[in-house]
Amino acid sequence: MNVDNLKSARKSTGMTQKDVSTALNISPNTYKNYEQGLREPNGDTIVALANLFGVTTDYLLGRPTAQPPTDALERLFTEKSFSALEEELLRKYMELPHEARQAVVRFINDATAKALQRKNGTAPQKLLVMKRSLHKVSAGTGYDLNDSDAWETVTVKDTDDSRKADFLLEIEGDSMETTFHDGETVCVQQTPCVEVGEIGVFWVDGCGYIKELGNGCLISHNSSYDPIPLQGTENRCIGRVLGTADVIDD
């Protein structure tokens, strides 16, 4: 993999590293390692990257005869009909950093929702902007939460649970079915301990879990999963799960 070509191909589309990792359903650190040359993607991933960026696999592999990517916006403007103002707005949006783009999307979503509410004669929905970890917490086999610096901001509906929460986490796995589901975002109140019978987020030997605290173990609500014993492990409680969050611009 030619890391310079990989970076160039990504930047030509205006995508961030996080955008790519989300599109390919891989962790942000995995894609970051691709661009740093610390990890080589397999053949299927190379094909997926080429399709995502609109380049050839030869270009990503750095073969001399490969052609560099064309500008994504120019291709779009050629294929579709845009006014001069629309082209200018799209160009300015693509130049924004990821967090600024998120802010623009939140503003548009909020403005659209308020316009619809005015049209329907309903009261505007109160919203909150909260931080959510880029690392999903497992309700199945565990997930590493050590890299705690990776966060994104999301907009959620203002509820009792979201107001009490310190941060949000997305669930990955099915071991807490039917209480919580794969892909749901939960509200977490940071605390070093929870009571037996409460659901919390726990760190055990380097992996993060959302589980019910039992007597000396962590309990899954899906009977297909065995309890996780705490004795003899390095563990700590990260927080109490208050409930699910209704994410507006997930």
NORTA-V290715 format. One record per backbone hydrogen bond with DSSP energy under -0.5 kcal/mol. NH is the residue of the N-H (numbers start at 1). CO is the residue of the C=O. Records with the same first field share a line. If there is no record, write none. Layout:
NH = CO + CO
//
This chain:
2 = 60
3 = 1
6 = 2
7 = 3
8 = 4
9 = 5
10 = 6
11 = 7
12 = 8
13 = 9 + 10
14 = 10 + 11
15 = 10
20 = 16
21 = 17
22 = 18
23 = 19
24 = 20
25 = 21 + 22
26 = 21
31 = 27
32 = 28
33 = 29
34 = 30
35 = 31
36 = 32
37 = 34
38 = 33
39 = 33
41 = 39
46 = 42
47 = 43
48 = 44
49 = 45
50 = 46
51 = 47
52 = 48
53 = 49
54 = 50
55 = 50
60 = 56
61 = 57
62 = 58 + 59
63 = 58
66 = 63
72 = 12
75 = 71
76 = 72
77 = 73
78 = 74
79 = 75
80 = 76
82 = 80
87 = 83
88 = 84
89 = 85
90 = 86
91 = 87
92 = 88
93 = 89
94 = 90
95 = 91
96 = 92 + 93
101 = 97
102 = 98
103 = 99
104 = 100
105 = 101
106 = 102
107 = 103
108 = 104
109 = 105
110 = 106
111 = 107
112 = 108
113 = 109
114 = 110
115 = 111
116 = 112
117 = 113
118 = 114
119 = 115
120 = 116
121 = 117
122 = 117
128 = 156
130 = 128 + 154
132 = 152
133 = 168
134 = 150
136 = 134
137 = 170
138 = 208
139 = 172
140 = 172
143 = 208
148 = 146
150 = 147
151 = 149
152 = 132
154 = 130
156 = 128
157 = 246
158 = 126
159 = 157
163 = 159
164 = 160
165 = 161
166 = 188
167 = 188
168 = 131
169 = 186
171 = 184
172 = 137
175 = 139
177 = 174
179 = 176
180 = 176
183 = 171
184 = 181
186 = 169
187 = 243
188 = 167
189 = 240
190 = 188
191 = 238
197 = 213
198 = 195
200 = 211
201 = 239
202 = 200 + 209
203 = 236
204 = 202 + 207
205 = 234
207 = 204
208 = 143
209 = 202
210 = 138
211 = 200 + 209
212 = 219
213 = 198
214 = 212 + 217
216 = 214
218 = 228
219 = 212
221 = 175
222 = 175
223 = 221
225 = 222
228 = 218
229 = 227
230 = 216
231 = 216
233 = 230
235 = 233
236 = 203
237 = 192
238 = 201
239 = 201
240 = 189
241 = 199
242 = 187 + 240
243 = 187
245 = 185
247 = 245
248 = 155
249 = 155
//
